Amino acid sequence: MYKSFSEQFGSLVPENSWEIVNQWFRQDDLAFRLSRSRRTKLGDYRFDPKSKMSVVSVNQDLNLYSFLITLTHEYAHYLVFKNYGRKVSPHGVEWKRSFGALLVQLSELKCFPEALSPIVLAHAHKPKASSNGDERLYRALLKYNDEEVVHLMDLNIGQEFRFKKRLFQSVEKRRSRYLCLDLGNKKKYLIPGTAVIQHG
């Protein structure tokens, strides 16, 4: 018996989004998988040429709104693939247009809290390849997490921290990344400001 997306995964996305998300995943050539937490990505889109199926996956540990935005991001990849195949860039103009339009639609359906909606709309007009790449949106989404964590961007330049069991010192900010000195091997590395670190 067919089960809608909301019947299976409704607790993971805002209730106001159920109807539209159910429409997205009513396609015969599109499946959804819940993924364990992945360090390198929040979600994924893949096409299997053998089965002719597209599969969208999203990490299970995201809050409601991060989950919905990531789900939308990956669904936009599906739409672009359906319309253009592999002829266009993964995060090119076509994907940005599709993803942005979907976020606007979700915002109009009141799927995001009043405080978050304008930030989502700003992101919709200039989408990045990852919501983590938009520092304003990333910080806003953090407020809806159950647990508080410390990110590299929360520290002052010059402070020491641990990342992947190594001791670093931040040297300078470079756009969304920070140049950091590994105090063990004395080499410098660029680390995303959104990296979860241990401090203090």
N, C-alpha and C positions, 0 to 999 in steps of 0.2 A: 504493500500500500504506500502511495506517495506521501511523503511528509514534507511540509514547507520548511524553508530555512528557519523561520521563527519558531516552528514547533521543535526543531532540533537544537537551535543555537540562540533562541530569543533572549536568553539571559545575558548574552555577551554584547548585545547592541541595544540602544535606546528603543523603547516601545514605539515611539513615533516613526521609527524607520522600518518597522516590520513589513508594512505593505509594499513599499518600494523595493526592499531587499528581496522579498519573496518573488517579486516580478523578475529581478535580475537572475535569480537562480532557478527559474522555471525553464531555462533553456536546456534542450536535450543534449547539447554538446558542451555543457559547463558543469563542473563538479566543485564542491568545496571540501577542504580538509582542514581540520584544526591541528595546529602544529605545536610541539613543545617550544619552549623559549629558545630563540636562536640569537647569538651574540651579534652576528653580522647583518641581520635583516629582521624586519617586523612582519613581512609578508612576502608572497612570491606568486608569480604567474608562470605557468608552463603549458606548452602544447605538445601532446603526444601524437606524432604523425601516424603511428600504427593504429591507435584506437580512434584517431580524429577527435579526441577529447581535450578540452582545455581544463586545467585544474588551478584553482585559486586556493592558497593557504594563508592563514594568519596565525600569529603566535597567540597561544591561549592565555598568556599572562598580562595582556594589555587591558587598561581600563576601558569602559564603555565607548568613550569618544575616540580614543586612540585606535581601538579595534575597528570602529565604524569608518574612520578616515583611511586606515590601512586597507580595509576591505574595499572601499571605494577606489582607492589607488590601483589595486590589483584588478578590479572589475573593469576599470578604464583601459587597462592593458588588453583585456579580452576584447573589448569593443574595437579597439584600434587594430588588433590582429584580424578580427572578422572583416573589417572594412579595407585594410591595406596589406594584410599578410606581413611578410618580413621586409617590405619595401621601404619602411620608414624607421627612423631612430626610435629606440624604446621610450625615451623621455623627450621626444621631439615635439614639434608644434601640434601635431595631431593628438598626441596623448595629453598635452597640457590643456588643449581646448576641451577634450572629452572629460578629463578629471575635474577641471574647473567648473564645467556646466553641471556635473553631478553634485559637487559640493554646494553649489548655489541652490540646486533643487532640494537637497537635504536641509539646508538652512531655512528655506521657505516652508518646509514641512515641520519646522520647530524641533528638529532632531538634536540640536545643541542648546545648552544653557544660554541664557541671555548674555552673560558675560563673555562666553566663548564664541558665539556666533559671528561677531564682527571680525574676530581674528581669523576664523575659518574662511570668511569671505575675502579677507585681504590675501590669504594664502591661495584662494581659488583664482584670483586675478594674476598671480605670479607663482604658479606651483613649482616646487622644487622636486628633485628626484626622490627625496625622503622628507617626511614631516620633521625628522630630527635635524634636517638641514636648515629649517626655518626656526631660528632660535626663539622668536616671539611665540610662535605656535607651540613649540616644544615646551617652553616654560609654562604656558597656559594649561597644557594638557597634564603636566606634572601635578597640578593641584587636585586632580581627580584620582590620583593613585592612592591605594590603601596604605602603602609604606613610604616613608620619607627616605630619600637617598641623597648622597652628595655627588655632584657632578664637577668635573674639572672647571667648568665655566663659573662655578660658585666661589672658587678660590681667588685670592689676590696673586698677582705676579710675584714670583719669588718664593711662594710657599711650597713645602714638600708634601708629597702624597704617595700612596701606594696604588699601583695599577698592574694587574696581572702578576701579582706577587713580587714586583720590583719597585724600588724606591726612586722617585723622580722629583725634580724641582722644575716648576714652570718658569720659562725664560721670557717669552713674549707671545702676544696674541697675533695670529695671522688669519684674518677673516673668521671662519667658523672653527679653525683649528688652533692649537697652541704648540709652540716650539718648546719642548721639554728636554731637560738633561737627565739622562739615566745616571744616577749617582754611583752605580756599580761599575759600568763599563766606560763611563764618561762620554758616551755618544749622545747625539741629539736626535729626537724623533718628533714628528708631527702627530699630535693626538687630538681627536675631535673634542670639542668643548662639552659635548653631551655624554662623554665617557663617564661611566659610574666608577668612582674612585673611593679609596679609604683615606680619611684624613683625621688627624688628631689621635 
